[in-house]
Structures are given as C-alpha cells and as structure tokens.
Amino acid sequence: MSSRCAACKHLRKRCQRDCIFSPYFPSNDPQRFDSMRIIYGASNIAKMLQELPQHLRAEAANSMYFEAQCRLADPVYGCVKTISLLRQQIEHAHSQLAIIQAEIALYKAQIHGDNNQIKNVDHQLPVSRFYNYLAADQGNGFPHPTPPTPSIQPPRSM
C-alpha cells in the first residue's frame, strides 16, 4: 500500500492513484490540509481544484493555504489585513518617491538658476490618496505608517 496524502489520511479513505489532493497535500505536512479544511471544507477544496486546469492547481492550493492561515490567525480580517497593510506601504513609498523627485527638481533648478521652476515646485507635488485614506480610516485597528511631511522649501531671495 502506498503512503496516503494528508487529505486522505484525515478523511480516512484510500488514496487513489489519481487523487486530487495528493500533489498538494503531502503526508509529511498534515497541518496544511487541516488548516484549509477548517476554513473551506474538504469537499469544497476538491471542487475548487477539480474546476481548475492542471497547471493552475498548485498555485491555487498555495493561495488557499495562505488565505486559510491568515483567516485562522485573524478571523475578522484574514488576508485582507495583509493586503491592506501592503497597499498602505506601497502608497507611502509612492508619496516618498514623489517628494524625492520634487526635491531633485528643486536642486536641479537651483543648479541651473531657473527661478520660474523653483516657484512652481510646491505646486507640482502630487496629493496622494494615502493622506486622505489615513485621515478617513483611523479607527479600524490597522497600524498606519506615519505619513511623510514634505521638506521642500523654495530658496529664499537674497
């Protein structure tokens, strides 16, 4: 008798040669199937995997496992919390990039002596949705990064 996959062991059934679970739930990692079974149910996992083409099943199994782990760790937000935090970090990085690009433009203008461009640098800074998002959504329990403050000031006239 060949070794059964973790799913067939848990379901107490014989693991067939064409078992839908065996490539994604090895017998040495029973926790992987168990966490997914708690969230999705064994029959739903089988249905989802069967509906997908063969080349997408491994990625789907990994994705469902990640989502199940997140849901077990945080039953309210699950993987949405991780996605939201990553999105906030991306928006924060975009706003920092915009500030740095404006500073570079300011320094280039100072080097070239282009006073018209120096006056317009403050107006070129993009207003990020990041600041609006933080101001509107402070009470949801997610840690928010500190928004950057623009440090660009036009040079003083002498």
C-alpha positions, 0 to 999 in steps of 0.5 A: 500500500502506498503512503496516503496524502494528508487529505486522505489520511484525515478523511480516512479513505484510500488514496487513489492513484489519481487523487486530487489532493495528493500533489498538494497535500503531502503526508509529511505536512498534515497541518496544511490540509487541516488548516484549509479544511477548517476554513473551506471544507474538504469537499469544497477544496476538491471542487475548487481544484477539480474546476481548475486546469492542471497547471493552475492547481498548485498555485491555487492550493498555495493561495488557499493555504495562505488565505486559510492561515491568515483567516485562522490567525485573524478571523475578522480580517484574514488576508485582507489585513495583509493586503491592506497593510501592503497597499498602505506601504506601497502608497507611502513609498509612492508619496516618498518617491514623489517628494524625492523627485520634487526635491531633485527638481528643486536642486536641479533648478537651483543648479541651473538658476531657473527661478520660474521652476523653483516657484512652481515646485510646491505646486507640482507635488502630487496629493496622494490618496494615502493622506486622505485614506489615513485621515478617513480610516483611523479607527479600524485597528490597522497600524498606519505608517506615519505619513511623510511631511514634505521638506521642500522649501523654495530658496529664499531671495537674497 
